Amino acid sequence: MRFLRQSLTGLFLVSLTLGLLIYAGAMVRDAIEDRMSREARVPQGRERIFAVNVLTAVPGTVRPDLLAFGEVQSRRTLEIRAALRGTVVELADGFEEGGQVRAGDILVRIDPTEPQAALDRAKANHLDAQFEERDAARALILAQDELAATEEQAALREKAFKRTQDLAQRGVATEATVETAELAASAARQAVVSRRQSLAQAEARVNQATTSLNRAAIALAEAERTLADTVIRAEFNGTLSNVQIVAGGLVSQNEVLAELVDGQALEAAFRVSTPQYARLLDADGQLQKAPVGVTLNLYGENLSATGRIDRDSAAVGEGQTGRLIFARLDSARGLKPGDFVSVAVQEPPLERVVRLPATALDPSSRVLVLGEGDRLEAIEVRLIRRQGDDVLVRAPDLTGREVVTERSPLLGAGIKVRPLRATSEDAAEEPELLELSAERRARLMAFVEQNKMMPSDVRTRLLTRLQQDKVPAAMVERLESRMGG
């Protein structure tokens, strides 16, 4: 009975399984027949519409900025050199790296012993030359007096000789008397010649004394200059740099002791391309005195200065291109010679140009504008300038049209779009602020305080900002990037 019951159960399960398989096969067959009996239907395609940001093109007058990078320089830099060889016996209190000096201050004093002795000798020689000149002048006067007396005696001897000749003709005087008178007159004339020679020698002595006095005066002036060269003074107000001596050191002639830099007379030297240089020329081909803005980006605090173009370099320079331009800065607070700065030069204004985002322009100088039925049209424009993330373009058919501000590979002429127009002016974004932990704040403040290369006013502003509850995120990022945090 048990075997029969199990056999019937197994037979029932087999029959049920076969029935289910037959039912499933019938369902599959009916589904296939129904699918094959249907008519083929093509799904209706829908046009894809893209949402784009648009901007109305409004032509106007724009004064573009020519952007470049340059270096701050001092217009007055003086090398302080030793005019004499000797020992440094005195240095100014501020004669050190970064020391501030004023015009006329004594910076260095070299041992004046030898120059002072040379000056004393020159004074003595000059005094001797003066005495010699006076003696020569007195000797000249005496020689002139002696010549006058000798000439008077010669005249008297000549008269006596003529009188003796008259007496001899009348038979009163003898021939011997006449000869004696003639010899006396001849001796008197010889004496006159001798006195004239003495006068000439006295005049030559006066000339030599005058020349010697001039030489002595020149030597005295040179000795005074040499003594004055032992004292080095500041030529103008400035800051000392590259100081290379100490008190008591021995310096050689023409040795560089330091450099004096005028930190108030600053200029920015920057290089531009030749086409950019051509845009800065006026109708006469002269460089325009265009306004210039200089910016030094330092730890989130920008140091700015204004000025005007002053001049350009005389030559391009070996291995260089473009033009080197110098701009004189008006007030450069915090800037130092050697700072690498960004320079913005205001170019002449451009008329009838449209400012657009740079993403609106493709490499072929074309933009997409809205046409009939919100479909895009491609318009070719002329690129005038690039201004950071914007471009200045000009096209006759662009006025008043709505331009797509951001292109993508999916956009092109004929594509239907959904324009997104700004309904109001966007508010200025507030700078992102961070709440610093006590440890992070202390670490940043310690870094700022230990940075000696940072100007004192910038350091004070940064410390004030760091003490606030919330600190600008950009400033924190800059500081940590420089401190390795």
Secondary structure per residue as TSV (DSSP state, phi and psi in degrees):
chain	resnum	aa	ss	phi	psi
A	1	M	-	360.0	-42.2
A	2	R	H	-63.0	-43.1
A	3	F	H	-63.9	-41.0
A	4	L	H	-64.8	-39.3
A	5	R	H	-65.6	-42.4
A	6	Q	H	-66.7	-36.7
A	7	S	H	-67.0	-41.6
A	8	L	H	-66.2	-37.4
A	9	T	H	-64.3	-43.5
A	10	G	H	-64.8	-40.4
A	11	L	H	-63.4	-38.2
A	12	F	H	-64.6	-42.1
A	13	L	H	-66.0	-38.7
A	14	V	H	-66.4	-41.7
A	15	S	H	-64.4	-40.5
A	16	L	H	-64.5	-40.3
A	17	T	H	-64.9	-43.4
A	18	L	H	-64.1	-38.1
A	19	G	H	-64.4	-41.5
A	20	L	H	-66.0	-39.6
A	21	L	H	-64.2	-40.9
A	22	I	H	-65.3	-39.1
A	23	Y	H	-66.6	-41.3
A	24	A	H	-65.0	-41.1
A	25	G	H	-63.3	-36.4
A	26	A	H	-66.3	-38.8
A	27	M	H	-66.6	-41.2
A	28	V	H	-64.7	-41.1
A	29	R	H	-63.9	-43.8
A	30	D	H	-62.6	-38.7
A	31	A	H	-65.7	-40.7
A	32	I	H	-65.8	-42.3
A	33	E	H	-64.2	-39.2
A	34	D	H	-66.4	-40.2
A	35	R	H	-65.6	-41.0
A	36	M	H	-73.1	-25.0
A	37	S	H	-81.5	-11.4
A	38	R	S	-75.9	152.1
A	39	E	-	-81.0	142.5
A	40	A	-	-68.7	129.3
A	41	R	-	-120.3	125.6
A	42	V	-	-85.3	125.2
A	43	P	-	-66.3	141.2
A	44	Q	-	-76.0	120.5
A	45	G	-	-78.8	146.4
A	46	R	-	-117.1	136.6
A	47	E	-	-71.1	135.6
A	48	R	-	-84.7	131.1
A	49	I	-	-112.7	129.7
A	50	F	E	-104.0	141.4
A	51	A	E	-89.0	128.4
A	52	V	E	-133.0	150.5
A	53	N	E	-88.1	133.5
A	54	V	E	-123.9	157.1
A	55	L	E	-140.6	133.3
A	56	T	E	-76.8	127.0
A	57	A	-	-80.6	116.0
A	58	V	-	-121.4	109.2
A	59	P	-	-67.1	149.4
A	60	G	E	-164.7	-173.8
A	61	T	E	-99.1	122.7
A	62	V	E	-126.2	134.6
A	63	R	-	-101.4	100.9
A	64	P	-	-73.5	162.1
A	65	D	E	-110.8	131.9
A	66	L	E	-90.3	117.1
A	67	L	E	-98.9	135.4
A	68	A	E	-152.9	173.9
A	69	F	E	-123.0	141.2
A	70	G	E	-150.5	-169.4
A	71	E	E	-129.8	139.3
A	72	V	E	-79.8	131.8
A	73	Q	E	-130.3	160.9
A	74	S	E	-97.4	135.1
A	75	R	S	-73.2	-20.5
A	76	R	-	-129.5	109.3
A	77	T	E	-129.9	123.7
A	78	L	E	-120.7	129.5
A	79	E	E	-84.4	122.6
A	80	I	E	-86.5	113.3
A	81	R	E	-118.5	153.4
A	82	A	-	-85.8	121.7
A	83	A	S	-77.6	-20.5
A	84	L	S	-129.4	160.1
A	85	R	-	-91.2	135.9
A	86	G	E	168.9	-172.4
A	87	T	E	-98.0	135.7
A	88	V	E	-76.9	115.3
A	89	V	E	-101.5	-13.7
A	90	E	E	-154.6	136.4
A	91	L	E	-125.4	144.8
A	92	A	-	-65.7	154.2
A	93	D	T	-61.0	-33.7
A	94	G	T	-95.7	14.8
A	95	F	-	-83.0	83.1
A	96	E	S	-156.0	169.1
A	97	E	T	-60.5	121.8
A	98	G	T	82.9	6.0
A	99	G	-	-69.5	139.4
A	100	Q	E	-93.7	129.5
A	101	V	E	-128.9	160.6
A	102	R	-	-117.8	158.6
A	103	A	T	-60.3	130.8
A	104	G	T	93.4	-10.4
A	105	D	-	-67.8	142.5
A	106	I	E	-78.3	120.7
A	107	L	E	-96.5	-48.5
A	108	V	E	-137.2	141.8
A	109	R	E	-127.5	121.7
A	110	I	E	-93.8	150.8
A	111	D	-	-51.7	115.9
A	112	P	-	-92.8	13.5
A	113	T	H	-61.5	-55.1
A	114	E	H	-65.8	-46.6
A	115	P	H	-60.2	-34.7
A	116	Q	H	-67.7	-40.3
A	117	A	H	-64.0	-41.0
A	118	A	H	-63.7	-36.2
A	119	L	H	-66.7	-40.7
A	120	D	H	-63.8	-41.2
A	121	R	H	-64.6	-39.3
A	122	A	H	-65.9	-37.6
A	123	K	H	-64.9	-41.2
A	124	A	H	-64.5	-43.3
A	125	N	H	-63.3	-37.9
A	126	H	H	-66.1	-37.4
A	127	L	H	-66.8	-41.5
A	128	D	H	-60.8	-41.1
A	129	A	H	-65.2	-36.0
A	130	Q	H	-65.1	-43.8
A	131	F	H	-62.0	-43.5
A	132	E	H	-62.5	-37.9
A	133	E	H	-65.2	-40.8
A	134	R	H	-66.2	-40.9
A	135	D	H	-63.5	-41.3
A	136	A	H	-65.3	-37.2
A	137	A	H	-66.0	-42.6
A	138	R	H	-65.6	-40.1
A	139	A	H	-63.4	-35.0
A	140	L	H	-66.0	-41.2
A	141	I	H	-63.5	-43.7
A	142	L	H	-63.5	-40.6
A	143	A	H	-64.1	-38.1
A	144	Q	H	-64.8	-41.2
A	145	D	H	-65.4	-43.1
A	146	E	H	-62.1	-39.7
A	147	L	H	-63.6	-41.3
A	148	A	H	-63.6	-42.2
A	149	A	H	-65.9	-40.7
A	150	T	H	-65.9	-39.0
A	151	E	H	-64.7	-37.5
A	152	E	H	-63.8	-44.3
A	153	Q	H	-62.7	-39.7
A	154	A	H	-63.7	-38.4
A	155	A	H	-65.1	-40.6
A	156	L	H	-65.5	-43.0
A	157	R	H	-61.6	-37.1
A	158	E	H	-68.0	-39.0
A	159	K	H	-64.8	-41.7
A	160	A	H	-63.8	-38.7
A	161	F	H	-64.8	-44.7
A	162	K	H	-64.7	-38.9
A	163	R	H	-64.6	-41.3
A	164	T	H	-63.5	-37.7
A	165	Q	H	-64.2	-40.2
A	166	D	H	-63.5	-42.1
A	167	L	H	-65.8	-38.2
A	168	A	H	-65.4	-35.4
A	169	Q	H	-67.9	-30.6
A	170	R	T	-88.1	-0.6
A	171	G	T	82.9	15.2
A	172	V	S	-88.6	-43.6
A	173	A	S	-99.6	154.5
A	174	T	-	-89.4	170.5
A	175	E	H	-66.6	-35.2
A	176	A	H	-63.6	-37.1
A	177	T	H	-66.6	-37.9
A	178	V	H	-65.5	-42.7
A	179	E	H	-65.0	-38.6
A	180	T	H	-62.9	-41.9
A	181	A	H	-66.4	-36.7
A	182	E	H	-67.6	-41.1
A	183	L	H	-63.9	-38.5
A	184	A	H	-64.3	-39.7
A	185	A	H	-66.7	-39.0
A	186	S	H	-66.8	-40.8
A	187	A	H	-63.7	-35.1
A	188	A	H	-66.3	-39.9
A	189	R	H	-66.3	-37.9
A	190	Q	H	-62.7	-38.3
A	191	A	H	-64.0	-36.5
A	192	V	H	-62.9	-42.9
A	193	V	H	-61.8	-41.3
A	194	S	H	-63.1	-41.8
A	195	R	H	-66.9	-34.2
A	196	R	H	-65.3	-39.4
A	197	Q	H	-63.3	-39.8
A	198	S	H	-64.3	-37.9
A	199	L	H	-64.5	-40.9
A	200	A	H	-63.0	-40.6
A	201	Q	H	-65.1	-37.8
A	202	A	H	-65.0	-40.8
A	203	E	H	-64.7	-40.4
A	204	A	H	-63.8	-37.3
A	205	R	H	-64.1	-39.0
A	206	V	H	-62.8	-43.4
A	207	N	H	-62.4	-44.3
A	208	Q	H	-63.5	-38.5
A	209	A	H	-65.4	-39.1
A	210	T	H	-64.5	-43.1
A	211	T	H	-63.7	-43.0
A	212	S	H	-62.9	-37.3
A	213	L	H	-66.5	-40.1
A	214	N	H	-64.2	-44.0
A	215	R	H	-60.9	-41.7
A	216	A	H	-64.3	-38.2
A	217	A	H	-65.8	-40.1
A	218	I	H	-64.2	-44.5
A	219	A	H	-62.9	-37.7
A	220	L	H	-65.3	-44.2
A	221	A	H	-63.5	-40.0
A	222	E	H	-65.1	-40.8
A	223	A	H	-64.3	-37.3
A	224	E	H	-65.8	-41.2
A	225	R	H	-65.0	-41.0
A	226	T	H	-61.7	-41.0
A	227	L	H	-66.4	-38.3
A	228	A	H	-66.6	-29.3
A	229	D	T	-70.0	-12.7
A	230	T	T	-72.3	-13.5
A	231	V	E	-112.8	121.0
A	232	I	E	-105.8	124.3
A	233	R	E	-114.3	158.5
A	234	A	-	-76.2	131.0
A	235	E	S	-78.3	-27.8
A	236	F	S	-156.3	169.4
A	237	N	S	-68.6	132.8
A	238	G	E	-174.9	-166.6
A	239	T	E	-122.9	139.7
A	240	L	E	-84.8	143.1
A	241	S	E	-143.7	154.9
A	242	N	S	54.3	46.4
A	243	V	-	-69.8	129.2
A	244	Q	-	-128.9	14.2
A	245	I	-	-131.7	164.3
A	246	V	-	-135.6	162.9
A	247	A	T	-64.1	135.0
A	248	G	T	90.5	-5.7
A	249	G	-	-77.3	156.0
A	250	L	E	-98.2	125.3
A	251	V	E	-114.5	150.7
A	252	S	-	-100.1	167.3
A	253	Q	T	-66.3	135.9
A	254	N	T	67.7	17.7
A	255	E	-	-75.7	139.1
A	256	V	E	-77.7	121.0
A	257	L	E	-94.9	-35.8
A	258	A	E	-171.9	179.5
A	259	E	E	-123.6	138.1
A	260	L	E	-107.7	117.9
A	261	V	E	-113.7	129.7
A	262	D	-	-85.8	104.9
A	263	G	S	-77.6	-6.4
A	264	Q	S	-95.3	-24.6
A	265	A	S	-98.9	82.1
A	266	L	E	-108.6	155.0
A	267	E	E	-145.2	159.1
A	268	A	E	-112.1	127.2
A	269	A	E	-105.6	121.9
A	270	F	E	-140.4	152.2
A	271	R	E	-109.8	134.8
A	272	V	E	-123.8	162.4
A	273	S	-	-73.9	165.3
A	274	T	H	-64.1	-42.1
A	275	P	H	-61.8	-39.1
A	276	Q	H	-65.2	-38.7
A	277	Y	H	-62.8	-39.3
A	278	A	H	-63.9	-30.9
A	279	R	H	-71.6	-16.8
A	280	L	T	-93.8	2.5
A	281	L	B	-91.1	147.5
A	282	D	-	-89.3	-170.7
A	283	A	T	-64.9	-27.0
A	284	D	T	-90.2	4.3
A	285	G	S	81.1	13.2
A	286	Q	-	-97.3	148.2
A	287	L	B	-69.6	126.4
A	288	Q	-	-74.6	147.6
A	289	K	-	-85.3	65.2
A	290	A	-	-75.0	149.1
A	291	P	E	-65.2	146.9
A	292	V	E	-133.0	138.9
A	293	G	E	-118.2	130.2
A	294	V	E	-117.1	134.7
A	295	T	E	-133.7	132.4
A	296	L	E	-114.6	115.6
A	297	N	E	-85.7	115.6
A	298	L	E	-138.2	105.1
A	299	Y	T	54.0	40.0
A	300	G	T	83.5	-9.9
A	301	E	E	-109.8	117.6
A	302	N	E	-89.2	126.3
A	303	L	E	-96.3	121.4
A	304	S	E	-120.2	154.4
A	305	A	E	-151.4	156.2
A	306	T	E	-119.2	162.7
A	307	G	E	-177.1	-164.5
A	308	R	E	-140.8	153.4
A	309	I	E	-64.4	131.9
A	310	D	E	-105.2	-47.2
A	311	R	E	-164.6	175.9
A	312	D	E	-131.1	167.2
A	313	S	-	-70.8	154.4
A	314	A	S	-75.9	-28.9
A	315	A	S	-138.0	161.8
A	316	V	-	-70.3	-40.3
A	317	G	-	101.1	144.1
A	318	E	T	-67.4	128.9
A	319	G	T	75.8	9.0
A	320	Q	-	-111.1	164.2
A	321	T	-	-132.9	167.1
A	322	G	S	72.8	-153.5
A	323	R	E	-133.6	142.1
A	324	L	E	-98.3	122.2
A	325	I	E	-117.0	143.2
A	326	F	E	-115.8	129.8
A	327	A	E	-118.1	126.4
A	328	R	E	-82.4	128.0
A	329	L	E	-91.9	138.9
A	330	D	S	-79.2	-59.2
A	331	S	-	-137.8	106.1
A	332	A	-	-110.6	72.2
A	333	R	T	-71.9	124.0
A	334	G	T	89.1	-16.4
A	335	L	-	-82.8	146.7
A	336	K	-	-129.1	152.6
A	337	P	T	-58.1	133.7
A	338	G	T	102.6	-11.4
A	339	D	-	-66.5	135.8
A	340	F	E	-90.9	116.8
A	341	V	E	-126.5	162.0
A	342	S	E	-97.7	139.1
A	343	V	E	-120.5	132.0
A	344	A	E	-120.3	117.2
A	345	V	E	-106.3	128.3
A	346	Q	E	-78.6	115.4
A	347	E	-	-82.0	168.2
A	348	P	-	-60.1	147.7
A	349	P	-	-64.3	148.3
A	350	L	E	-109.4	132.6
A	351	E	E	-95.4	147.1
A	352	R	E	56.2	51.4
A	353	V	E	-120.7	156.7
A	354	V	E	-116.9	130.5
A	355	R	E	-92.5	124.0
A	356	L	E	-132.2	156.7
A	357	P	E	-63.5	147.2
A	358	A	G	-63.3	-24.6
A	359	T	G	-72.4	-10.5
A	360	A	G	-82.7	-12.3
A	361	L	-	-107.2	133.7
A	362	D	-	-96.2	172.4
A	363	P	T	-60.7	-20.0
A	364	S	T	-91.6	14.4
A	365	S	S	58.3	47.9
A	366	R	E	-127.8	149.8
A	367	V	E	-125.0	158.3
A	368	L	E	-102.6	131.0
A	369	V	E	-125.3	157.7
A	370	L	E	-75.9	134.6
A	371	G	-	-117.4	-152.5
A	372	E	G	-65.8	134.7
A	373	G	G	66.7	29.7
A	374	D	G	56.8	35.7
A	375	R	B	-102.9	146.8
A	376	L	E	-81.1	144.2
A	377	E	E	-127.4	144.6
A	378	A	E	-98.0	127.9
A	379	I	E	-123.1	132.0
A	380	E	E	-84.3	132.3
A	381	V	-	-124.6	167.7
A	382	R	E	-106.2	121.8
A	383	L	E	-78.3	120.7
A	384	I	E	-95.8	-51.5
A	385	R	E	-147.7	157.7
A	386	R	E	-111.2	128.6
A	387	Q	E	-126.0	85.4
A	388	G	T	64.4	-118.8
A	389	D	T	-89.5	5.5
A	390	D	E	-117.5	164.0
A	391	V	E	-130.1	149.5
A	392	L	E	-108.4	118.5
A	393	V	E	-123.9	166.4
A	394	R	E	-146.1	131.0
A	395	A	-	-156.2	140.8
A	396	P	T	-68.9	-28.6
A	397	D	T	-98.7	14.8
A	398	L	-	-97.4	-15.7
A	399	T	T	-64.3	125.1
A	400	G	T	81.7	-7.1
A	401	R	-	-81.5	154.5
A	402	E	E	-93.9	121.3
A	403	V	E	-105.5	138.5
A	404	V	E	-72.1	123.3
A	405	T	S	-82.7	-23.0
A	406	E	S	-131.8	111.7
A	407	R	-	-86.5	157.4
A	408	S	-	-146.9	162.6
A	409	P	T	-61.9	-18.7
A	410	L	T	-81.2	-13.7
A	411	L	-	-98.4	144.4
A	412	G	-	-169.5	177.7
A	413	A	T	-63.1	134.9
A	414	G	T	91.7	-8.9
A	415	I	-	-76.7	134.8
A	416	K	B	-85.4	134.8
A	417	V	E	-131.9	165.9
A	418	R	E	-113.4	104.5
A	419	P	E	-71.4	139.5
A	420	L	E	-110.8	111.5
A	421	R	-	-106.9	140.6
A	422	A	-	-74.3	126.1
A	423	T	S	-86.1	-20.3
A	424	S	S	-152.8	167.0
A	425	E	-	-69.4	134.9
A	426	D	-	-72.3	138.3
A	427	A	-	-73.8	149.4
A	428	A	-	-65.5	136.1
A	429	E	-	-72.0	133.8
A	430	E	-	-79.0	141.9
A	431	P	-	-63.0	141.6
A	432	E	-	-70.0	132.8
A	433	L	E	-114.5	147.0
A	434	L	E	-121.9	148.0
A	435	E	E	-100.4	115.1
A	436	L	-	-89.7	146.0
A	437	S	-	-75.3	164.7
A	438	A	H	-62.1	-41.2
A	439	E	H	-67.4	-43.5
A	440	R	H	-65.6	-39.5
A	441	R	H	-65.2	-43.1
A	442	A	H	-65.1	-38.0
A	443	R	H	-65.9	-41.2
A	444	L	H	-66.8	-42.6
A	445	M	H	-65.7	-37.2
A	446	A	H	-65.5	-38.5
A	447	F	H	-64.3	-42.2
A	448	V	H	-66.2	-42.1
A	449	E	H	-66.9	-31.9
A	450	Q	H	-86.0	-9.4
A	451	N	-	-82.4	100.8
A	452	K	T	-79.8	-15.8
A	453	M	T	-78.5	-11.5
A	454	M	S	-84.8	134.1
A	455	P	-	-56.5	148.2
A	456	S	H	-62.7	-39.5
A	457	D	H	-67.4	-36.2
A	458	V	H	-68.3	-39.8
A	459	R	H	-62.0	-40.5
A	460	T	H	-64.5	-42.4
A	461	R	H	-65.1	-40.8
A	462	L	H	-65.4	-42.8
A	463	L	H	-63.4	-37.2
A	464	T	H	-64.0	-42.1
A	465	R	H	-64.8	-41.6
A	466	L	H	-68.1	-21.7
A	467	Q	T	-81.7	-8.0
A	468	Q	S	-77.8	163.7
A	469	D	S	-64.3	-44.1
A	470	K	E	-118.7	136.5
A	471	V	E	-119.1	139.7
A	472	P	E	-57.1	132.9
A	473	A	H	-65.8	-34.8
A	474	A	H	-63.7	-39.4
A	475	M	H	-67.1	-41.8
A	476	V	H	-63.6	-40.5
A	477	E	H	-63.7	-41.8
A	478	R	H	-64.8	-44.6
A	479	L	H	-63.7	-44.6
A	480	E	H	-69.4	-28.3
A	481	S	H	-69.1	-29.1
A	482	R	H	-87.0	-22.1
A	483	M	H	-99.3	2.7
A	484	G	T	78.6	16.0
A	485	G	-	-88.4	360.0
